[in-house]
Amino acid sequence: MPTVTDEMLEKVLQAAASPVFVEFTEADSVVSAKLRRRVEVTAEEFDDRVIFLRLFVDENPGPAAAWRIDSRPMLVVFKRGREIGRIGGDVAIRAASLEDAHDVGLPMAVLRRGHAKPHAQNSGGSRRKA
């Protein structure tokens, strides 16, 4: 699964025709490490339909601030450069687990069905700061 910098992330989000699944993570976090392993397994399953990216927030804080990533780990799905769903923390770990994906969150639902309604907290559009 590719690791990106803040500049690379912005370019991919704007250019991607497929949904983009971004794992906002920290290098030294035990919880983030646990999630990384699960996301890698999921990325292998969906690699033909979804772009999976990993961004280490401790090394690239810009996107976390721009997208208001208040906790880590955080899984965010983008489509056509706009956020369409996010989940974080323990829920993100459960969502990245293939056996629990159908129970716990929008990002995995997006991957399984290929579409989604806007996230309830984000129904007014992008969460990105102007």
Secondary structure, DSSP 8 states (H G I E B T S, - for coil): --B--HHHHHHHHHH-SS-EEEEEE-TT-HHHHHHHHHHHHHHHHHTTT-EEEEEETTT-HHHHHHTT--SSSEEEEEETTEEEEEEEHHHHHHHHSTTTHHHH-HHHHHHHHS-----GGGTTS--S--
